[in-house]
Amino acid sequence: MKTVDRIATKVRRGEPIPPPLAAALSVASAGMRAGMWLRKRAPRFRVDARVISYGNITTGGVGKTPAVIERAQQEIAAGHRVAVITRGYGGSHRPARVRGADTPITHETAARLGDEPALIASKVPEAFVFKNADRVKAALEAVRDYGCGVIILDDGFQYLSLARDEDILLLDSTNPFGNARLVPRGILREPLTAMARATAIVLTRCDLTQECHHLAEALRELCPGAPIRLTRHRPTHLWNARTGERLEVDALNGQSIHVVCAIGNPEAFCVSLERLGATLLTAQTFRDHATIPTEALPRDGLIVTTEKDAIRMAEPPENLWALAVALQDM
């Protein structure tokens, strides 16, 4: 693991770092405050559609994608034409659009859009998925050219240029605020007072901590009036990254496995696998949204990764399986 990645992991976990580095990062955090101050004062644009934002107050790792997928599926089931708009971390810098019903979703899609947008497109093929840093422009295109009446803004809590009807904030209950410091000294994108903007709160991974209900009580004081939903990421099945074959999650019970992932909270992923009865022989982690090199994968034995990691791989080995999850109420 590179030095920068090691430091980022320590910051995410709230572990001590050398005092000179801590001081330098604290100074840099002032830039985050200034940037957000400017964004809050910029004009907001409203489009002729219902806009639903899903976002974090921390940097990654809250398990937001299953929530976006769930809502997109619900809106489509209700008969609405849906667009999901994202900045597309890990993709190319050029704007792109894809609809799973019109084109196969492959590792090339992930390279263009980013892993999470590609996964959303594969799970919700009826939705139009836009990758564009200018999300106002993408929203206008979705309404004007594709008749979308519902816009789901992925990772939009800090993107204030687009007015929204719902502002849903997700928090990882196993590490909701880190060390309560702003990026880069901590994992907070904004001060905790910014949570007051939320119209609803979703706590994720509540099955992995005993503190979920205490956190919910604290949030009721910070965000009075915002309903709080307690959820878990329920494993649904495994699929082979090379062949697409599916297995029930019970297949992991009693198995010794290798784990590889490049996500914001790899510890939670490992715990989920252990709770399914698997014994972890090795666990390799990479920075969030990184492409896992094929040469890093063990040649023998069962390898398990996440869906968004699997969708990035051009030539996955036959012993690589992805664990599919869905959001479920506690």
LINVEN-V243999 format. One record per residue. N is the residue number from 1. RES is the residue in one letter. PSI is psi in radians with two decimals (none if undefined). NEAR is the number of other ideal C-beta (glycine too) atoms within 12 Angstrom. D_FIRST is the distance of its C-alpha to the first C-alpha in Angstrom with 2 decimals. Layout:
# LINVEN-V243999
n: <N/N>
res: <RES/RES>
psi: <PSI/PSI>
near: <NEAR/NEAR>
d_first: <D_FIRST/D_FIRST>
This chain:
# LINVEN-V243999
n: <1/2/3/4/5/6/7/8/9/10/11/12/13/14/15/16/17/18/19/20/21/22/23/24/25/26/27/28/29/30/31/32/33/34/35/36/37/38/39/40/41/42/43/44/45/46/47/48/49/50/51/52/53/54/55/56/57/58/59/60/61/62/63/64/65/66/67/68/69/70/71/72/73/74/75/76/77/78/79/80/81/82/83/84/85/86/87/88/89/90/91/92/93/94/95/96/97/98/99/100/101/102/103/104/105/106/107/108/109/110/111/112/113/114/115/116/117/118/119/120/121/122/123/124/125/126/127/128/129/130/131/132/133/134/135/136/137/138/139/140/141/142/143/144/145/146/147/148/149/150/151/152/153/154/155/156/157/158/159/160/161/162/163/164/165/166/167/168/169/170/171/172/173/174/175/176/177/178/179/180/181/182/183/184/185/186/187/188/189/190/191/192/193/194/195/196/197/198/199/200/201/202/203/204/205/206/207/208/209/210/211/212/213/214/215/216/217/218/219/220/221/222/223/224/225/226/227/228/229/230/231/232/233/234/235/236/237/238/239/240/241/242/243/244/245/246/247/248/249/250/251/252/253/254/255/256/257/258/259/260/261/262/263/264/265/266/267/268/269/270/271/272/273/274/275/276/277/278/279/280/281/282/283/284/285/286/287/288/289/290/291/292/293/294/295/296/297/298/299/300/301/302/303/304/305/306/307/308/309/310/311/312/313/314/315/316/317/318/319/320/321/322/323/324/325/326/327/328/329/330>
res: <M/K/T/V/D/R/I/A/T/K/V/R/R/G/E/P/I/P/P/P/L/A/A/A/L/S/V/A/S/A/G/M/R/A/G/M/W/L/R/K/R/A/P/R/F/R/V/D/A/R/V/I/S/Y/G/N/I/T/T/G/G/V/G/K/T/P/A/V/I/E/R/A/Q/Q/E/I/A/A/G/H/R/V/A/V/I/T/R/G/Y/G/G/S/H/R/P/A/R/V/R/G/A/D/T/P/I/T/H/E/T/A/A/R/L/G/D/E/P/A/L/I/A/S/K/V/P/E/A/F/V/F/K/N/A/D/R/V/K/A/A/L/E/A/V/R/D/Y/G/C/G/V/I/I/L/D/D/G/F/Q/Y/L/S/L/A/R/D/E/D/I/L/L/L/D/S/T/N/P/F/G/N/A/R/L/V/P/R/G/I/L/R/E/P/L/T/A/M/A/R/A/T/A/I/V/L/T/R/C/D/L/T/Q/E/C/H/H/L/A/E/A/L/R/E/L/C/P/G/A/P/I/R/L/T/R/H/R/P/T/H/L/W/N/A/R/T/G/E/R/L/E/V/D/A/L/N/G/Q/S/I/H/V/V/C/A/I/G/N/P/E/A/F/C/V/S/L/E/R/L/G/A/T/L/L/T/A/Q/T/F/R/D/H/A/T/I/P/T/E/A/L/P/R/D/G/L/I/V/T/T/E/K/D/A/I/R/M/A/E/P/P/E/N/L/W/A/L/A/V/A/L/Q/D/M>
psi: <2.34/2.78/-0.75/-0.72/-0.66/-0.73/-0.75/-0.67/-0.74/-0.73/-0.78/-0.67/-0.12/0.42/2.71/2.52/2.83/2.36/-0.76/-0.69/-0.71/-0.72/-0.73/-0.71/-0.61/-0.68/-0.74/-0.48/-0.42/-0.53/-0.62/-0.72/-0.74/-0.76/-0.74/-0.59/-0.74/-0.73/-0.64/-0.39/-0.04/2.67/2.66/2.46/2.36/2.32/2.89/1.14/2.83/2.16/2.17/2.02/2.36/2.24/3.13/2.82/-0.11/3.01/1.81/3.05/0.19/-0.13/0.77/-0.59/-0.75/-0.55/-0.71/-0.77/-0.79/-0.82/-0.70/-0.73/-0.70/-0.75/-0.68/-0.70/-0.48/0.03/0.21/2.64/2.14/2.42/2.35/2.18/2.27/2.74/-0.52/1.07/2.39/-0.08/-3.00/2.96/-0.17/2.50/2.61/2.80/2.50/2.65/2.08/-0.49/-0.30/-0.40/2.53/2.50/2.01/-3.08/-0.46/-0.61/-0.77/-0.62/-0.57/-0.81/-0.48/2.76/-0.77/-0.79/-0.67/-0.70/-0.72/-0.77/-0.61/-0.57/-0.49/1.29/-0.36/-0.26/2.57/2.15/2.08/2.35/2.05/2.23/-0.52/1.53/-0.34/-0.79/-0.74/-0.69/-0.73/-0.73/-0.73/-0.70/-0.82/-0.80/-0.39/0.07/0.52/2.25/-0.18/2.20/2.14/2.04/1.91/2.21/0.94/0.14/-0.59/-0.06/1.56/-0.10/-0.47/2.04/2.51/2.73/-0.51/2.39/1.59/2.15/2.26/2.43/2.36/1.96/-0.29/-0.34/1.21/-0.65/0.03/-2.28/0.23/0.41/2.75/2.68/2.41/-0.01/-0.43/-2.75/0.05/2.29/-0.44/2.84/2.73/-0.44/-0.38/-0.31/-0.29/-0.33/-0.35/2.37/-0.30/2.70/2.37/2.08/2.18/2.82/0.64/-0.29/-0.14/0.13/2.68/-0.06/0.11/-0.79/-0.62/-0.70/-0.73/-0.71/-0.72/-0.65/-0.50/-0.45/-0.65/-0.58/1.13/2.35/-0.29/2.09/2.54/2.19/2.23/2.19/2.94/2.80/1.80/2.08/2.29/-0.70/3.03/2.56/2.48/2.20/-0.33/-0.75/-0.34/-0.04/2.51/2.55/2.66/2.67/-0.36/-0.34/-0.34/-0.31/2.09/0.01/2.53/2.19/2.80/2.46/2.31/2.42/2.72/1.32/3.00/-0.47/1.32/-0.49/-0.73/-0.64/-0.76/-0.71/-0.71/-0.70/-0.69/-0.61/-0.34/0.05/0.13/2.59/2.19/1.96/-0.81/2.73/1.94/2.25/2.54/2.90/2.69/2.32/0.06/2.64/2.16/2.14/2.39/-0.62/-0.26/-0.18/2.36/2.49/-0.52/2.72/3.03/2.20/2.34/2.36/-3.08/2.88/-0.72/-0.46/-0.73/-0.65/-0.29/-0.31/2.25/-0.74/1.26/2.55/2.84/-0.27/0.26/2.18/2.51/2.40/2.04/2.46/2.79/2.63/2.38/2.43/2.56/none>
near: <17/11/13/14/18/18/23/31/27/25/33/38/22/22/17/12/26/14/11/10/21/23/13/16/28/23/17/21/28/18/17/29/24/14/20/27/17/15/22/20/12/17/13/19/23/18/29/17/33/27/41/37/41/43/42/43/42/43/35/33/39/43/44/46/47/37/44/43/39/34/37/43/25/21/29/28/15/15/11/25/25/43/48/57/50/45/31/38/31/33/36/21/17/15/25/31/32/36/32/30/18/16/20/18/33/26/30/19/35/38/27/29/46/40/43/43/50/44/45/47/45/36/35/36/26/30/42/43/49/42/40/35/23/21/38/29/22/42/42/26/26/36/29/15/16/27/17/36/25/39/48/50/43/48/39/39/39/32/36/29/29/39/26/35/21/28/32/42/42/45/48/41/38/36/37/38/32/35/26/20/30/32/31/29/32/34/37/34/33/34/24/26/17/29/36/21/30/36/25/30/42/45/44/47/40/34/26/28/26/11/22/29/17/17/29/27/16/22/34/19/17/26/30/15/16/25/19/34/29/29/34/31/45/25/36/24/23/36/30/26/37/21/17/22/17/17/24/17/28/15/24/28/19/12/26/21/34/30/43/44/42/36/44/42/38/35/26/34/41/31/23/35/39/24/23/32/18/32/22/30/21/21/25/29/32/29/29/35/34/27/31/39/17/21/12/25/33/24/14/14/23/33/42/46/44/46/40/46/43/41/43/44/34/19/18/31/27/18/25/39/42/40/44/34/36/25/37/22/18/22>
d_first: <0.00/3.81/6.61/8.33/6.27/6.42/9.98/10.77/10.10/12.33/14.81/15.08/15.78/18.10/16.65/17.84/16.28/18.09/21.54/21.64/18.53/20.02/23.28/21.95/20.26/23.55/25.52/23.49/24.23/27.84/27.16/26.32/29.68/31.52/30.14/31.08/34.45/35.24/34.27/36.53/39.41/39.11/41.66/40.89/42.01/43.44/43.77/46.40/44.22/42.79/39.31/36.93/33.64/30.66/27.97/25.73/26.04/22.31/19.30/18.74/18.31/22.03/22.92/25.25/25.63/27.76/30.02/30.55/31.31/33.70/35.60/35.88/37.34/39.74/40.97/41.56/43.39/45.57/46.60/44.65/43.11/39.49/36.94/33.31/31.99/28.37/26.39/24.13/20.50/18.68/22.09/24.14/25.83/29.26/31.15/31.67/33.60/33.67/35.74/34.81/38.50/39.03/36.13/33.64/30.13/27.65/24.17/26.05/27.13/23.58/22.76/25.82/25.80/22.28/21.24/23.05/26.28/26.38/26.07/28.83/30.99/30.71/31.60/34.33/35.89/38.87/36.87/36.38/32.75/32.42/29.37/30.45/29.31/33.06/33.60/37.20/37.96/36.37/38.39/41.57/40.99/40.39/43.65/45.74/44.79/43.78/45.84/43.03/44.39/41.17/38.04/34.84/32.50/28.89/26.74/29.88/30.29/29.63/31.34/34.79/36.59/37.51/39.89/39.26/41.47/38.81/35.72/33.68/30.84/28.21/26.49/24.03/26.15/23.29/21.84/24.50/24.01/20.96/22.16/24.95/23.85/23.59/20.59/18.64/19.52/19.58/19.39/23.10/24.28/27.77/29.70/30.72/34.25/33.23/33.19/36.97/36.82/35.77/38.62/36.82/33.74/31.76/29.79/27.26/25.99/29.02/29.10/25.93/27.37/30.72/30.68/31.30/35.03/34.69/32.30/34.87/37.61/35.76/35.15/38.87/39.60/37.08/38.07/41.66/43.03/39.77/39.73/36.71/35.54/33.60/31.59/29.21/27.21/29.41/28.08/30.77/29.96/27.58/27.81/26.83/24.58/26.66/30.16/30.34/31.95/31.96/31.84/32.67/29.95/32.07/30.81/27.62/29.79/29.54/26.90/23.88/21.02/17.45/15.57/13.23/13.00/11.81/14.03/14.66/15.48/13.84/15.58/18.91/18.43/17.82/20.85/22.92/22.41/23.37/26.40/27.46/27.80/24.76/23.05/19.27/18.54/14.79/12.53/9.48/8.34/7.39/8.77/12.53/14.66/12.20/13.89/12.49/13.17/16.11/15.14/12.25/15.10/17.12/20.55/22.56/23.03/22.78/19.63/19.69/17.98/19.28/22.03/20.35/17.48/20.26/22.37/19.91/19.92/22.58/23.07/21.75/22.75/25.69/23.89/21.70/23.26/22.70/23.83/26.26/27.01/29.80/30.63/33.28/35.31/35.21>
